[in-house]
Amino acid sequence: MENLTKKEKELVAIGAALGSNCIPCIIYHIKESKRLGITIEQIKDAVAIADKVKKVPADKVLAAAHSQLKENIEL
């Protein structure tokens, strides 16, 4: 992580905070990002990307649940 700037590290931290569902973390890292001069648009982009990444496994779990229900109905 030595090669990342403080701003880049904060954007990564926003993604991690969102991915881990940590409200205090997301509040802290958004405030810190603003303090470092990251724009609202850049923060919104980081949040949107993290949300998309987070939804992939959630969607797969939901699909697995539906698949299991379908299999159980057919038995």
N, C-alpha and C positions, 0 to 999 in steps of 0.2 A: 504494500500500500504506500510505499515511499514515493512512488511515481505519480500518485494522485494529488491534486491540489486540495486544499481545505474545502473548496466549493464542491468539487467532485465527490469527496468523502461524505459531505452532508447530503448530497443527492442520493448516494448509495444508502446512507442511513435512513433516509425517508422511505426508500423502497423496502428496506429491512423492517422498519417499524410498521409499515402497512402490512407487510407479509406476515408479521407475527401478531397482528391485532393489538398492538401496544399503544393505547391512547396517550399515556404520558410521554412515550417516546415520540410519537408523531407530532405532538404539540411542541415538544422541545426542539426537534430537528427542523420543523418548519420555521420556528422563531429564529433558530440559529442560522438557517439558510438566508432568511431575510436580513439578519444582522450582517452576514458576509456579503450582501449585495446581489444575491441570486434573485432574479426577477420572479414575479408571481407566475408568469407564463412558464418559466423553466421549472418551477416547483409543481405547477399543474401537470406539466408533461411527465415529470418523475412520478407523480401520484397515479396518473393514467396508465403509465407503463407498468408500474408495480401492481396495479389493480388487474390488468390483463394477465400478467404472469400468475398472480394469485388465483385467478378464476380457472385456469387450466386444470389443476388437480381437483378443484372443487367440482367442476363439471364432470370430470372422469369418475369421481366418487358417486355423484348423482346418477350418472349413466349406469354404473355398476349396480346401484340399488334398484333402479328400474329393471335392469336385466334380471336380477335375482327375483324380483317380484313376478316378472313375466314367466320365468322358468317355474316358479312355484305354482302359478296358476295353471300352467299346462300339465303339471303332474297330476 
